[in-house]
Amino acid sequence: MSIWFTEELHPYYRKGIRINKILADEQTQFQHLQFVETEFFGKAMILDGIIQLTERDNIGYHEMIVHVPMLAVGKPRRVLIVGGGDGGSLQQVLRYPSVEEAVVCELDQRVVDLSREHFASFGDPWADPRAKLLVRDAFGFLEENPGQFDVIISDTTDPIGMAERLFSDEFYKLMVRALTPTGAAATQCEQPFFDTALIKTIYQSAKTLVRNPAYYYANIPTYPGGGIGFMYVSNTPWENGLKTPFPPGVNNYINADIHKAAFALPEFFRKELYG
């Protein structure tokens, strides 16, 4: 017998998906972690009652947060993923032959363990010798590694509880400090309709740190409002990536047209963000 899972991230908005089976349900040291089998979206991971990804629509999130900064840099060698314990971003990063090391700084080991078990479609990127998992808080690691990474992917949960720090000025300063001079970062940066003020604050902060910050977004049906945005943070223009060929492997969401169009913002939001 199937059940409905309802998510209420905002007091004025809720969404639901039909679940056929609960695969895992545990309280870790840090969060309530669930894996479920949904009727339409395949397997899904839920943290503290909020859907993080599903097998069917994670492609928009993982391909966009990874390839935009990776293509802009061109041939990145060292990559840091903040969060990312599900392995989806790591899978995309490792498609680049230039990558020598991909460090994943994940706070919760159980996210990694259960994702390896339930998201076989990611192909177990952890087995790649270039992948390095650090189970620790990202702040200290960033402080210890100035100027070390060509690309940083901040693959985080929503700004609730402990994750709020990952949307702060302090985090963005540490992240930019950990980049090489021509490096690029992309961060999970919420939704234009629901989180306009937060995104504007982050963009204003990013403008003081790099020359070419920009907001872009992708369509993901299981996220609030059907989409999610990202902040591109770099001295290197994102447009450089339009000249770079995609790495070996299959894209299921991003292509040249989507890459360019992702930075075209709805007028109400463009005015708010850019003036």
C-alpha positions in Angstrom: 0.0 0.0 0.0 1.5 3.4 -1.1 1.5 6.5 1.1 1.9 10.2 0.4 5.0 12.0 1.6 4.3 15.7 2.1 7.0 18.3 2.4 6.3 21.7 3.9 9.5 23.8 3.5 7.5 27.1 3.6 4.4 27.8 5.7 2.4 28.8 2.6 3.5 26.0 0.2 3.6 22.2 0.4 4.2 19.4 -2.1 3.8 15.7 -2.0 4.9 12.5 -3.8 3.6 9.0 -3.6 5.9 6.5 -1.8 5.6 2.7 -2.4 8.3 1.6 0.1 10.5 2.9 2.9 14.0 1.6 2.3 15.9 3.1 5.2 14.9 5.3 8.1 17.4 6.3 10.8 18.4 9.2 13.0 22.1 9.8 12.5 24.4 11.9 14.6 23.4 14.9 12.6 20.0 14.4 10.9 17.0 12.3 10.2 17.9 10.3 7.1 15.5 8.4 4.9 15.6 6.5 1.6 12.3 5.7 -0.1 11.0 4.1 -3.3 8.6 6.6 -5.0 6.0 5.7 -7.5 7.3 8.0 -10.3 10.7 9.4 -9.4 12.4 6.2 -8.4 14.5 6.1 -5.2 14.7 9.3 -3.2 16.8 10.6 -0.3 15.1 12.7 2.4 17.0 14.7 5.1 15.0 16.1 8.0 11.8 15.8 6.0 13.1 17.6 2.9 13.7 15.8 -0.4 17.4 16.1 -1.5 17.4 14.1 -4.7 15.6 11.4 -6.7 16.8 9.0 -9.3 14.6 10.6 -12.0 15.3 14.3 -11.7 18.7 14.6 -10.0 20.3 15.1 -13.4 19.3 18.7 -13.5 20.9 19.4 -10.2 24.1 17.4 -10.5 24.9 18.2 -14.1 24.3 21.9 -13.7 26.1 22.5 -10.4 29.2 20.6 -11.7 29.6 21.3 -15.4 29.1 25.0 -15.4 32.2 25.8 -13.2 34.2 22.8 -14.5 33.7 23.9 -18.2 34.5 27.5 -17.3 37.9 26.5 -15.8 38.6 24.2 -18.8 40.9 21.5 -17.4 40.5 21.4 -13.6 42.9 19.2 -11.7 41.8 19.5 -8.1 38.2 19.7 -7.2 36.5 20.0 -3.8 32.9 19.0 -3.2 31.3 20.4 0.0 28.6 18.0 1.1 27.8 15.7 -1.8 27.7 12.5 0.2 25.2 11.0 -2.2 27.9 10.7 -4.9 26.0 12.4 -7.7 28.2 15.4 -8.1 31.3 13.3 -7.7 30.2 11.1 -10.5 30.0 14.1 -12.8 33.3 15.6 -11.7 35.1 12.3 -12.4 34.1 12.4 -16.0 36.9 15.0 -16.6 40.1 13.3 -17.6 42.1 16.3 -16.3 40.9 15.7 -12.7 43.7 14.3 -10.6 41.9 14.5 -7.2 38.3 15.0 -6.2 37.9 15.7 -2.4 34.4 15.2 -0.9 34.0 16.9 2.5 30.9 15.3 3.9 29.8 15.7 7.5 27.6 12.5 7.7 29.2 9.1 6.9 25.8 7.5 6.8 24.7 9.6 3.8 27.6 8.1 1.9 27.0 4.5 3.1 23.3 4.5 2.3 23.7 6.3 -1.0 26.2 3.7 -2.1 23.7 1.0 -1.3 20.6 2.6 -2.8 21.9 4.8 -5.7 23.6 2.2 -7.8 22.9 4.4 -10.9 25.7 6.7 -9.8 28.1 3.8 -10.6 29.9 4.0 -7.2 32.3 6.9 -8.0 33.8 6.4 -4.5 35.8 3.4 -6.0 37.6 5.7 -8.3 41.2 6.2 -7.0 41.0 10.0 -7.7 38.1 10.3 -5.1 39.0 11.2 -1.5 36.3 11.2 1.2 36.8 13.4 4.3 34.1 13.0 7.0 34.4 16.4 8.6 33.1 19.9 8.7 34.0 21.9 5.6 34.9 25.1 7.4 38.1 23.9 9.0 39.1 22.1 5.8 38.7 25.3 3.7 40.7 27.3 6.3 43.5 24.8 6.0 43.7 24.8 2.2 44.0 28.3 0.7 44.5 28.5 -3.1 44.3 24.7 -3.6 41.3 24.0 -5.8 40.5 24.7 -9.4 36.8 24.1 -8.8 34.7 24.0 -5.6 31.1 22.6 -5.7 29.0 23.5 -2.6 26.4 20.7 -2.8 24.5 21.4 0.3 21.1 21.1 2.0 18.8 24.0 2.5 19.9 26.8 4.9 18.2 25.3 7.9 20.0 24.4 11.2 23.7 23.6 10.8 23.6 24.2 7.1 22.8 27.9 7.6 26.6 28.6 7.9 27.1 27.3 4.3 25.1 30.4 3.1 27.1 32.9 5.1 29.6 35.6 4.2 32.2 33.6 6.2 31.7 30.5 4.1 31.9 32.4 0.8 35.1 34.1 1.8 36.7 30.8 2.8 35.5 29.2 -0.4 37.0 31.9 -2.6 40.2 31.9 -0.6 40.5 28.1 -1.3 40.2 28.6 -5.1 43.2 29.1 -7.4 43.3 32.6 -9.0 41.4 31.4 -12.1 39.3 28.8 -10.3 35.5 28.7 -10.1 32.9 27.7 -7.6 29.2 26.8 -7.9 26.9 26.7 -4.8 23.4 25.5 -4.3 21.6 28.8 -4.0 17.9 28.2 -3.5 14.8 29.3 -5.5 14.1 32.7 -7.1 10.4 33.0 -6.1 10.8 31.8 -2.5 14.3 33.0 -1.6 14.8 36.3 -3.4 16.1 38.2 -0.4 18.6 35.4 0.5 19.9 35.1 -3.0 20.3 38.9 -3.3 22.3 39.0 -0.1 24.6 36.2 -1.3 25.1 37.8 -4.7 26.0 41.2 -3.1 28.5 39.3 -1.0 29.9 37.4 -3.9 30.4 40.7 -5.8 32.9 41.9 -3.2 34.9 38.7 -3.6 35.1 38.0 -7.3 34.7 39.8 -10.6 32.2 37.5 -12.3 29.5 36.2 -10.0 26.2 35.1 -11.6 23.0 33.3 -10.7 21.7 30.4 -12.9 19.0 27.8 -12.4 17.7 24.4 -13.5 14.3 22.6 -13.5 13.9 19.9 -10.9 10.3 18.9 -10.3 10.7 17.5 -6.7 12.3 20.7 -5.4 10.0 23.6 -4.1 8.6 25.5 -7.0 10.0 22.9 -9.5 13.5 24.3 -9.7 16.7 25.2 -7.9 19.3 27.9 -8.5 23.1 28.1 -8.2 25.5 30.9 -7.6 28.5 30.9 -9.9 31.5 32.5 -8.1 34.7 33.2 -10.0 37.0 35.8 -11.6 36.7 33.7 -14.8 33.5 34.5 -16.8 31.1 31.6 -16.9 30.8 32.3 -20.7 34.3 30.7 -21.1 32.6 27.4 -20.5 30.5 27.7 -23.7 33.7 27.3 -25.7 34.8 24.1 -23.8 33.6 20.7 -25.0 31.7 18.5 -22.6 33.7 15.7 -21.0 33.4 12.0 -22.1 30.1 10.4 -21.1 26.4 11.0 -21.5 24.6 14.2 -20.5 21.0 13.8 -19.6 20.2 17.4 -18.8 22.8 20.0 -19.8 23.6 20.9 -23.4 25.0 24.0 -25.0 21.6 25.7 -25.3 20.6 24.8 -21.7 24.1 26.0 -20.4 23.6 29.5 -22.0 19.8 29.8 -21.2 20.3 28.9 -17.5 21.7 32.4 -16.9 18.7 34.1 -18.5 16.6 35.2 -15.5 12.9 36.1 -15.3 12.5 39.9 -15.4 11.2 40.4 -11.8 14.1 38.4 -10.4 16.7 40.0 -12.8 15.7 43.5 -11.5 15.9 42.4 -7.9 19.3 40.8 -8.3 21.1 43.0 -10.8 19.1 46.2 -10.6 
